[in-house]
């Protein structure tokens, strides 16, 4: 029987394996016929949505991977707006609001609040957290 998952990603892609584990989990779950209600990036996990990241040789481009997965499977990628603003990650609207030259949120991600995480937990029959 297929399950619906809500995923919480807490670790930063450059310093924590949890981001890569979350991605592989999501990909495997989707390949197995399960549904991902939402992936919510919180605390340092918001760095997964920063399109300005440049991976070191051999490393994967985490924001692009998540964006491609979302596009291929209709997965909702939500970055906590409060955590993102503290870490300098903004979309075009927030950039304008705070007088910044441009946004740096990867395509396929959206900024929103914790209510989106609560909603994902209500939709899901399984909740999985990745990170410290």
LUMLOGU-506652 format. One line per 3 residues: number of its first residue (from 1); their letters; for each residue z, y, x of N, C-alpha, C, O, CB. Coordinates in steps of 0.02 Angstrom, whole numbers. Atoms other than C-alpha are relative to their C-alpha. Last residue first. Glycine has a CB too. Layout:
<recs>
NUM	a	Z/Y/X/Z/Y/X/Z/Y/X/Z/Y/X/Z/Y/X  ...
</recs>
This chain:
<recs>
132	xxx	-70/2/-25/675/854/1045/51/12/-54/111/12/-41/9/52/55  -24/-53/-44/513/814/962/73/-6/17/109/-51/-4/-12/65/-31  18/12/-70/420/718/829/26/58/41/8/115/30/-77/-8/9
129	xxx	-11/-57/-43/488/705/651/-16/-19/72/3/-73/95/73/25/-6  -8/20/-70/423/582/521/4/64/43/-37/109/36/-59/-45/23  -5/-61/-41/442/599/333/14/-22/71/61/-60/84/56/49/-27
126	xxx	-25/12/-67/382/456/220/-1/66/38/-50/102/37/-43/-54/37  -50/53/8/356/460/31/28/-21/68/73/-63/72/-30/-60/-36  4/60/-42/274/629/46/50/-54/-21/103/-39/-48/10/18/72
123	xxx	62/37/12/243/763/-85/0/-69/33/-32/-116/8/-59/40/24  0/20/71/424/826/-88/-62/-42/-17/-59/-86/-60/4/61/-45  -51/53/6/431/828/103/3/-26/-72/14/-85/-83/69/26/21
120	xxx	28/61/-30/268/927/107/48/-58/-8/27/-114/-22/-16/12/75  52/26/45/340/1055/-15/-30/-64/27/-41/-111/-11/-55/53/-11  -36/29/56/495/1076/94/-49/-31/-50/-39/-87/-74/44/53/-36
117	xxx	-29/63/-24/384/1103/245/37/-36/-56/31/-97/-64/48/14/59  55/48/-6/279/1231/151/25/-67/26/-1/-120/7/-54/28/47  14/26/67/438/1321/99/-56/-51/1/-57/-98/-39/-17/56/-48
114	xxx	-33/66/7/479/1336/284/-10/-30/-70/-2/-90/-79/73/6/14  -72/7/-7/356/1480/298/25/-71/-12/-14/-117/-25/34/46/-47  -36/-1/63/170/1500/329/74/-13/14/94/-22/71/-28/-52/-50
111	xxx	-70/-22/-6/42/1525/465/32/0/-69/2/22/-117/4/71/32  -20/-58/39/-117/1423/449/73/16/14/113/-28/27/-12/-11/-75  -72/-8/9/-207/1304/566/12/60/-45/-29/105/-49/36/9/69
108	xxx	-25/61/32/-389/1248/553/76/1/-10/102/-40/-47/-18/-59/42  32/14/64/-452/1378/677/26/-67/-27/34/-114/11/-77/-2/7  57/45/-1/-326/1405/817/-28/-9/-70/10/-13/-119/19/-68/30
105	xxx	-12/62/36/-208/1552/798/-65/-40/-3/-116/-15/-25/28/13/-71  13/56/-45/-236/1683/933/15/-67/-33/26/-117/2/41/8/63  -40/59/13/-250/1842/832/-18/-55/49/-71/-55/79/-9/-24/-72
102	xxx	34/58/30/-321/2001/903/51/-54/-14/106/-55/13/-56/-26/47  73/-5/-3/-281/2175/967/-36/-57/-35/-90/-47/-63/-22/3/71  26/39/-57/-100/2178/909/-76/1/-3/-106/11/-56/27/-74/-1
99	xxx	35/-42/-47/-34/2315/795/-24/-36/62/-27/-5/116/43/57/19  -43/-19/-55/98/2211/707/-36/40/55/-8/50/109/30/-61/30  -64/-24/25/11/2199/538/45/27/56/80/76/46/36/-55/-37
96	xxx	10/-68/27/-160/2185/619/66/30/-23/80/89/-10/-50/-2/-59  19/-43/-57/-105/2038/725/-10/72/-24/15/119/8/-65/-26/34  -63/-20/-34/-16/1964/574/-15/44/60/24/89/76/39/-63/22
93	xxx	-40/-42/44/-179/1965/474/65/24/33/82/83/28/17/-36/-63  30/-67/2/-286/1899/617/41/48/-43/50/106/-25/-71/-5/-29  67/3/27/-169/1751/649/-27/72/-4/8/118/16/-1/-35/-71
90	xxx	14/-37/62/-21/1766/766/-71/-15/-25/-116/-30/15/8/76/11  57/32/32/61/1667/905/-9/33/-68/35/31/-110/11/-78/-6  63/-36/-11/172/1771/1019/-61/-33/-28/-116/-24/-2/-9/9/71
87	xxx	33/28/-59/319/1650/1032/-70/31/11/-109/6/51/-6/-75/-8  -45/-4/-58/437/1742/915/-34/-21/64/-14/0/118/62/-43/-12  -5/-71/-19/292/1767/793/45/8/61/30/49/105/27/41/-58
84	xxx	62/-22/-33/257/1580/793/6/72/24/-13/88/81/-59/-8/-47  2/29/-67/436/1527/755/-61/25/39/-56/39/99/1/-76/-3  -56/-30/-38/445/1647/607/1/-26/72/10/13/118/67/-16/-34
81	xxx	14/-69/-18/271/1598/545/56/32/41/42/68/88/-12/41/-64  -55/-41/25/301/1411/550/-10/72/24/-11/85/84/69/-27/22  -42/-25/-55/131/1337/589/52/46/-30/36/92/-68/-44/37/54
78	xxx	-38/-61/13/49/1235/452/45/15/59/84/-27/81/41/-7/-66  -38/-16/-60/-90/1107/478/35/67/-10/1/119/-14/-45/1/64  -27/-68/3/-153/1034/312/45/10/62/96/-23/70/41/11/-65
75	xxx	-72/-4/-13/-255/877/345/21/73/3/-13/114/35/19/-37/67  -31/-45/48/-427/872/264/75/5/7/111/14/-43/-16/-23/-69  -40/37/50/-479/717/362/33/45/-52/70/20/-95/52/-41/35
72	xxx	29/65/16/-619/775/478/35/-34/-59/4/-71/-96/1/-45/60  66/-9/30/-569/958/480/-30/-65/-24/-62/-67/-77/-45/33/49  -8/-32/66/-386/921/508/-67/8/-35/-72/-5/-95/33/69/8
69	xxx	-30/51/44/-424/799/649/7/28/-71/-9/-5/-120/69/-23/26  53/49/16/-541/927/729/26/-54/-47/-10/-74/-93/-27/-32/65  47/-33/44/-406/1062/719/-57/-47/-21/-77/-48/-79/-29/62/35
66	xxx	-29/-4/66/-275/946/792/-49/31/-50/-55/7/-106/65/41/1  -7/68/27/-386/903/939/27/1/-71/0/-31/-116/46/-42/45  66/22/22/-435/1086/965/3/-70/-30/-30/-84/-80/-50/2/58
63	xxx	18/-35/62/-254/1142/972/-67/-23/-28/-75/-30/-88/-3/75/13  -40/18/58/-211/1002/1095/-19/38/-63/-29/7/-115/73/12/15  -7/-65/33/-351/1028/1220/34/-12/-67/1/-25/-117/-70/35/-9
60	xxx	38/-11/61/-323/866/1317/14/70/-28/67/98/-17/18/-53/-52  -42/-6/60/-266/859/1497/-45/13/-61/-101/38/-54/52/58/7  -20/65/26/-381/794/1633/43/2/-62/49/-48/-97/35/-38/52
57	xxx	49/54/-8/-390/958/1726/26/-67/-24/80/-88/-3/-20/-5/73  12/16/-70/-261/1078/1657/-50/-57/4/-60/-93/-45/66/-18/37  -29/61/-28/-279/1129/1475/-17/-8/74/-72/11/96/-23/-61/-39
54	xxx	53/28/-41/-316/1311/1432/30/-61/35/73/-55/78/-28/52/53  -20/49/-49/-211/1372/1288/-60/-26/38/-112/-40/9/38/-58/-33  9/-26/-68/-281/1527/1204/24/-48/54/19/-33/113/36/65/7
51	xxx	68/13/-24/-306/1437/1037/-12/25/71/-63/8/101/-50/33/-46  22/-56/-41/-119/1432/1006/-68/-15/31/-73/-55/77/53/15/55  50/-40/35/-89/1311/862/-26/59/39/-63/100/12/29/25/-63
48	xxx	58/43/15/0/1176/962/-56/39/-34/-114/18/-32/21/-59/-44  49/-9/-54/114/1314/1028/-62/-44/-9/-113/-32/21/33/-15/68  50/-49/22/199/1308/858/-52/13/54/-107/37/39/34/65/-19
45	xxx	60/34/25/285/1147/915/-54/49/-22/-112/30/-26/18/-45/-57  52/-1/-52/406/1256/1013/-63/-36/-20/-115/-29/13/27/-29/64  -29/-14/-65/507/1287/852/-56/2/52/-107/34/41/54/-53/20
42	xxx	-61/-40/3/408/1216/706/30/6/69/16/-35/113/52/-31/-50  -17/-14/-70/236/1142/676/56/52/1/49/106/-27/-62/25/41  -34/-64/-6/217/1066/502/24/8/73/61/-34/98/60/5/-50
39	xxx	-32/0/-65/88/930/478/29/69/8/-6/119/4/-51/-18/59  0/-62/-40/50/910/294/30/-16/68/73/-59/75/40/58/-36  -9/-56/46/24/780/157/-4/66/38/-34/114/14/68/-5/-37
36	xxx	-46/-47/-31/-48/654/281/5/60/-47/-44/97/-55/-23/21/73  14/-71/11/-126/509/186/53/41/37/111/22/40/0/18/-76  -56/-40/26/-133/326/236/-22/73/-7/-75/93/15/62/-6/47
33	xxx	6/-14/71/-293/225/252/57/38/-31/60/46/-92/-9/-63/-36  -26/58/38/-259/141/420/-2/12/-76/20/-30/-115/71/-15/21  46/56/-10/-371/267/510/21/-62/-40/-21/-102/-60/-4/-18/74
30	xxx	61/-16/38/-267/407/435/-51/-57/5/-82/-75/-44/-30/65/24  -17/4/71/-106/328/498/-61/13/-43/-73/-23/-92/56/51/-17  -7/71/19/-181/298/670/15/-8/-74/-12/-53/-106/54/-33/43
27	xxx	67/30/-3/-240/479/685/2/-73/-21/-40/-96/-59/-28/5/71  39/-26/56/-73/547/627/-69/-33/-2/-92/-54/-55/-8/76/6  -28/28/62/24/435/747/-43/21/-60/-61/-20/-102/74/22/-9
24	xxx	22/70/1/-91/482/892/26/-35/-63/-9/-77/-92/24/-37/62  72/2/11/-65/666/854/-25/-71/-6/-63/-88/-52/-37/36/57  12/-21/70/123/648/836/-74/-4/-16/-93/-28/-70/26/71/-13
21	xxx	-21/57/41/133/551/1001/-13/15/-73/-37/-28/-110/75/-16/11  52/51/-8/32/687/1088/16/-62/-42/-29/-92/-71/-8/-19/74  60/-27/31/148/822/1022/-56/-52/1/-91/-62/-48/-23/64/35
18	xxx	-3/8/73/303/719/1062/-63/25/-35/-82/-4/-86/60/36/-27  46/52/22/256/704/1246/-4/-6/-76/-50/-36/-102/20/-67/30  -31/51/40/342/869/1286/-52/-49/-26/-104/-29/-52/39/30/-59
15	xxx	-63/23/-30/315/1006/1412/31/-59/-36/86/-81/-19/49/56/1  2/3/-73/137/1067/1391/63/-29/31/64/-45/91/-11/69/28  50/47/-26/116/1026/1206/1/-6/76/-20/-58/102/-67/21/-22
12	xxx	57/-37/-27/280/1108/1154/-49/-48/33/-28/-96/65/23/54/51  7/-9/-72/394/999/1049/-61/40/20/-111/41/-16/-2/-66/35  -48/-48/-27/446/1016/866/-11/17/74/12/69/97/68/-27/-8
9	xxx	10/-1/-73/311/930/764/42/56/29/33/114/11/-77/9/17  -31/-60/-29/361/884/585/-7/-5/76/15/-54/106/75/6/-21  -17/2/-71/248/761/495/28/66/23/1/119/6/-62/-19/41
6	xxx	-10/-69/-20/242/730/307/24/-3/73/72/-37/88/51/39/-47  -46/-22/-52/170/559/268/3/76/3/-47/110/-8/-22/-28/67  12/-70/-14/93/484/112/53/24/47/113/17/34/-1/42/-66
3	xxx	-56/-47/4/90/295/110/-25/71/10/-80/82/37/55/-17/52  2/-62/-40/-48/170/74/61/44/-13/87/48/-68/-64/38/-14  0/-59/42/0/0/0/0/63/44/42/68/89/61/0/-48
</recs>
